[in-house]
């Protein structure tokens, strides 16, 4: 069935308006049967007091009634996905090519993606990235649209022939356009084998330019050599890393490089929606064979990465058309199949992810003074990680966007 942007968006807006509180400064109390605070702590029977957009106190449960009582549920900080493509969608023809689509239709599809992502408990995402992200980011920040807090790279550097001056100009243009981070492709797509494309010198210049501009930089790197060059250049984060070895993991841990692999959703989503992608760009039969072969390759890589205890391993999905709102599948796969401890996976999706976005101290944890980004899930994700797929309550910045009453 083809999706139509207008009706879905209008429904989304109606649900958001129905859920939003009328008095933003009225104190709100949220009672949690279990609280996972995002920093590795677990508490039972607590009440979180929220005033405006901030958490005021986190105390033992009192005797009085709470505004929202989740005594039978687990409360966590809002989840964070460090790598999505929020505007990617299946258009009127059901395909990812979006042919014949107007700019208005495109932004409405992006708004739908933002809405379903928020409803899945993700209150902040980093979109890597398109120009449409900026308008969506600002509309959500103004409170005019329901969606997660968005950070965006706006565009990515892919030109392998670019000069050092050209790289610096690329960074300066993105900064002037309001980008939150810089994104460069240092290797081919996994659908093309993932070989390094930018030289070590080009990678170094890009990272130095981003640092000089006060921006984080995300390096697309499947090849071990590209990731190694990024770490040696002092780059902020490496994404994908399907061909990385213990050598690169140790180097990234030593240099403090964040690592954002994608093992449980992106390739699986492409394969599940093959008919909607096939024939677009490098989404050909060979590309799909590479992706299928890459699933066990990435899983083995991830299991090796877990052995490097000081590696900053963060959660990102690379969510594209078909995957938005299913972001928690990545976390579930990492725990159930990859063997990551559930608490580590949660930290990588909350406080550590917030650090990777430059937002530590503002989001990613439940503590006084933090943004009131809270979710409640049905179950205990430390025992059953799939509880993160059963989100019954979403608050972002003190506003309630979802509250599903279960019997």
C-alpha positions in Angstrom: 0.0 0.0 0.0 1.4 3.4 -0.9 1.7 5.9 1.9 0.1 9.3 1.5 1.7 12.1 3.5 -1.2 14.4 4.2 -3.7 12.3 6.1 -0.9 10.6 8.2 0.6 13.9 9.1 -2.8 15.4 10.1 -3.5 12.4 12.4 0.0 12.7 13.9 -0.6 16.4 14.7 -4.0 15.7 16.2 -2.6 13.0 18.5 0.2 15.3 19.6 -2.1 18.2 20.4 -4.3 15.8 22.4 -1.3 14.6 24.4 0.5 17.9 25.1 -0.1 19.4 28.6 -2.0 22.6 28.8 0.2 24.2 31.6 3.8 23.9 30.7 5.0 25.2 34.1 2.6 23.1 36.2 4.7 20.6 38.2 4.4 17.1 36.9 5.2 14.0 38.9 6.1 10.7 37.3 6.2 7.6 39.4 8.5 4.7 38.3 8.3 1.2 39.6 11.8 0.8 38.2 14.1 3.7 37.0 17.1 3.0 34.8 18.8 6.4 35.0 21.0 6.2 31.8 24.2 6.3 33.7 24.2 2.7 34.8 22.0 3.1 38.0 18.8 1.3 38.8 16.3 2.4 41.5 13.0 1.1 42.6 9.9 3.0 43.5 10.9 6.6 42.7 9.1 9.8 41.8 10.5 12.2 39.3 9.3 15.8 39.7 9.3 17.9 36.5 8.8 21.6 36.3 8.7 23.2 32.8 11.2 21.4 30.6 13.5 20.2 33.4 13.8 17.5 36.0 13.7 19.0 39.4 14.1 16.1 41.8 14.4 12.3 41.7 13.2 10.9 45.1 11.7 7.9 46.7 8.0 7.4 45.9 5.8 9.4 48.1 2.4 8.5 49.5 0.4 10.9 47.4 -0.9 10.3 43.9 1.4 11.0 40.9 0.4 12.8 37.8 1.6 9.8 35.8 1.8 6.5 37.7 4.1 3.9 36.1 4.5 1.7 39.2 4.2 -1.4 37.0 6.6 -0.1 34.4 10.3 0.8 33.8 11.1 4.5 33.2 14.3 5.5 31.3 15.7 8.7 29.7 14.5 9.4 26.2 16.4 7.2 23.8 18.9 8.6 21.3 19.8 7.4 17.8 23.0 8.9 16.6 22.5 8.1 12.9 19.3 8.4 10.9 18.2 9.8 7.6 15.0 11.4 8.8 13.8 12.4 5.4 14.3 9.1 3.7 10.9 7.6 2.7 8.9 5.6 0.3 7.0 8.0 -2.0 3.7 7.9 -3.7 4.8 5.1 -6.0 6.0 3.0 -3.0 9.6 3.4 -4.1 12.6 5.0 -2.4 13.3 7.1 -5.5 10.5 9.6 -4.7 10.0 10.5 -8.3 7.6 13.3 -9.1 7.4 14.4 -5.5 7.0 18.1 -4.5 9.1 19.7 -1.8 5.9 20.0 0.3 5.2 16.3 0.1 8.8 15.5 0.9 8.8 17.6 4.1 5.5 16.0 5.2 6.9 12.5 4.8 9.9 13.6 6.9 7.5 14.9 9.5 5.8 11.6 9.6 9.1 9.8 10.1 9.9 12.2 12.9 6.6 11.5 14.6 6.8 7.7 14.5 10.4 7.9 15.7 9.3 10.0 18.7 6.4 7.6 19.4 9.0 4.8 19.5 10.7 6.5 22.5 13.5 8.3 20.6 13.5 11.9 21.8 16.7 12.9 20.1 18.2 11.8 16.7 21.1 12.9 14.6 20.2 13.0 10.9 23.1 12.5 8.4 21.8 14.4 6.5 19.9 16.6 4.0 18.9 20.2 3.5 15.3 19.5 4.4 16.4 18.5 7.9 17.0 22.2 8.8 13.4 23.3 8.4 12.2 20.2 10.2 14.7 20.7 13.0 13.6 24.3 13.5 9.9 23.5 13.4 10.2 20.8 16.0 12.4 23.0 18.2 9.7 25.7 18.0 7.1 23.2 19.2 5.1 23.4 16.0 5.6 19.8 15.1 5.9 16.6 17.2 9.2 14.9 16.8 12.5 14.2 18.3 15.2 16.8 18.9 17.2 16.8 15.6 20.8 17.4 14.9 21.8 17.4 11.2 24.9 17.4 9.0 22.8 18.9 6.1 25.0 17.3 3.5 28.0 14.9 3.2 31.3 15.2 1.5 31.6 12.5 -1.2 33.9 14.0 -3.8 37.1 12.0 -3.8 39.0 14.5 -6.0 38.4 17.4 -3.6 41.5 19.5 -2.7 42.4 20.5 0.9 41.0 24.0 0.3 37.9 22.5 -1.2 37.5 20.4 2.0 37.9 23.5 4.2 35.3 25.3 2.1 32.9 22.4 2.4 33.2 22.6 6.2 32.8 26.4 6.2 29.6 26.2 4.0 28.0 23.6 6.3 28.8 25.7 9.3 27.3 28.8 7.7 24.2 26.8 6.8 23.7 25.8 10.5 25.0 22.2 10.5 25.4 20.6 13.9 28.1 18.3 12.6 30.2 17.5 9.6 29.9 14.2 7.7 32.4 12.8 5.1 32.5 9.5 3.2 36.0 8.0 3.5 35.1 4.7 2.0 32.6 3.2 -0.5 29.2 1.9 0.5 29.0 -1.6 1.8 27.0 -2.2 -1.4 30.2 -1.5 -3.4 32.6 -3.4 -1.2 33.5 -0.6 1.3 37.1 0.2 0.1 38.7 3.5 1.2 38.0 6.4 -1.1 39.5 9.5 0.5 43.2 9.7 1.2 44.6 9.8 4.7 45.5 13.4 4.0 42.0 14.4 2.9 40.6 12.7 6.1 43.1 14.6 8.3 42.3 18.0 6.6 38.5 17.4 7.1 38.9 16.5 10.8 41.2 19.5 11.4 38.8 21.8 9.7 35.8 20.5 11.7 37.7 20.9 14.9 38.8 24.4 14.0 35.1 25.3 13.4 34.0 23.7 16.7 32.1 20.9 15.0 32.0 17.2 15.5 32.8 15.1 12.5 31.3 11.7 11.5 33.4 9.5 9.3 31.7 6.9 7.0 34.3 4.1 7.0 33.8 0.4 6.2 37.5 -0.1 5.4 39.9 -0.7 8.3 42.4 1.7 6.7 39.9 4.5 6.6 38.9 4.1 10.2 42.6 3.9 11.2 43.3 7.2 9.3 40.3 8.8 11.1 41.4 7.8 14.5 45.0 8.9 13.9 43.7 12.3 12.6 41.8 12.8 15.8 38.4 12.6 14.1 35.4 12.5 16.4 33.5 9.4 15.4 33.5 6.5 12.9 30.4 5.0 11.6 29.7 1.5 10.1 33.1 -0.2 10.4 32.2 -3.5 8.9 35.8 -4.4 8.1 37.4 -3.2 11.3 39.8 -5.4 13.3 41.1 -5.5 16.9 43.8 -3.1 15.8 41.4 -0.3 14.9 39.3 -0.9 18.0 42.3 -0.5 20.2 43.4 2.6 18.4 39.9 4.2 18.6 39.8 3.4 22.3 43.2 4.9 22.9 42.2 8.1 20.9 38.8 8.4 22.4 37.1 8.0 19.0 33.4 7.2 19.2 32.3 4.1 17.2 28.8 3.8 15.8 28.3 0.4 14.1 25.0 -0.6 12.5 24.3 -4.3 12.7 20.7 -5.0 13.5 18.4 -2.8 11.3 19.8 -1.1 8.3 20.8 -4.1 6.1 17.8 -6.1 7.3 15.5 -3.3 6.4 16.9 -3.0 2.9 16.5 -6.7 2.3 13.0 -6.7 3.7 12.1 -3.9 1.3 14.2 -5.0 -1.6 11.5 -4.5 -4.2 11.2 -0.8 -3.1 15.0 -0.2 -3.4 16.1 -2.4 -6.3 17.3 -0.5 -9.4 17.9 2.8 -7.6 21.6 3.8 -7.7 23.8 1.1 -6.3 20.8 -0.9 -5.0 21.4 -3.6 -7.6 21.6 -7.4 -7.3 25.3 -7.2 -6.5 24.7 -4.5 -3.9 22.1 -6.7 -2.2 24.5 -9.7 -2.2 27.1 -7.5 -0.5 24.5 -6.5 2.1 23.4 -10.1 2.8 27.0 -11.1 3.1 27.7 -8.1 5.4 25.2 -9.1 8.1 27.3 -12.0 9.6 30.5 -10.0 8.8 29.2 -7.0 10.9 28.0 -9.3 13.6 31.4 -10.8 14.0 33.0 -7.4 13.9 30.6 -6.2 16.7 31.4 -9.1 18.9 35.1 -8.3 18.6 34.4 -4.6 19.4 32.8 -5.6 22.6 36.0 -7.1 23.8 37.7 -3.6 23.7 36.4 -2.4 27.1 37.4 1.3 26.6 35.8 1.7 23.2 33.1 4.3 23.1 30.4 2.2 21.5 27.3 4.2 20.7 23.9 3.3 19.2 23.1 4.4 15.7 20.8 2.7 13.2 21.4 4.4 9.8 17.6 4.3 9.5 16.3 5.0 6.1 12.9 4.5 4.3 11.1 1.6 6.0 13.1 1.7 9.2 11.9 4.8 11.0 10.1 4.0 14.3 11.8 0.6 14.4 15.0 2.1 15.8 15.0 -0.2 18.9 15.5 -3.2 16.7 19.2 -2.3 16.6 19.4 -2.4 20.4 17.5 -5.7 20.6 19.8 -7.3 18.0 22.9 -6.0 19.7 21.9 -7.7 23.0 20.1 -10.8 21.8 22.4 -11.7 18.9 25.5 -9.6 19.5 25.9 -10.5 23.1 26.1 -6.9 24.5 25.1 -6.6 28.1 21.7 -4.9 28.2 22.9 -2.1 30.6 25.8 -1.3 28.3 23.4 -1.2 25.3 21.1 1.2 27.2 24.0 3.5 28.2 25.1 3.5 24.6 21.6 4.7 23.7 21.3 7.3 26.4 24.2 9.0 28.3 27.0 7.9 26.1 25.0 8.8 23.0 24.3 12.2 24.5 28.1 12.7 25.0 28.6 11.8 21.3 26.1 14.5 20.3 27.8 17.1 22.4 24.7 17.1 24.7 26.1 15.5 27.9 24.7 17.2 30.9 21.5 18.1 29.1 20.0 14.8 27.9 20.6 11.1 28.2 20.1 10.7 31.9 17.4 11.1 34.6 18.9 13.5 37.1 18.0 17.0 38.5 18.7 19.8 36.1 18.5 17.5 33.0 15.9 18.0 30.2 12.8 16.1 31.1 13.0 13.5 28.4 11.4 10.4 29.9 9.9 7.2 28.5 8.1 4.3 30.2 8.2 0.8 28.8 6.2 -2.3 29.5 8.7 -4.7 31.1 12.2 -4.7 32.4 14.7 -4.2 29.5 17.6 -5.5 31.7 15.9 -8.9 31.7 14.1 -8.6 28.4 15.6 -6.0 26.0 12.5 -6.2 23.8 10.7 -4.1 26.4 12.3 -1.1 24.6 9.9 -1.9 21.8 6.9 -1.6 24.1 6.9 2.2 24.8 3.8 3.3 26.6 4.8 6.9 27.6 6.9 9.6 25.9 7.8 12.9 27.4 10.3 15.3 25.7 11.3 18.5 27.3 8.5 18.2 29.9 5.8 17.8 27.3 3.9 14.5 27.1 3.5 13.2 23.5 2.4 9.6 24.3 0.5 8.0 27.2 -1.0 4.6 26.5 -3.0 3.3 29.4 -2.7 -0.4 29.7 -5.1 -2.5 31.7 
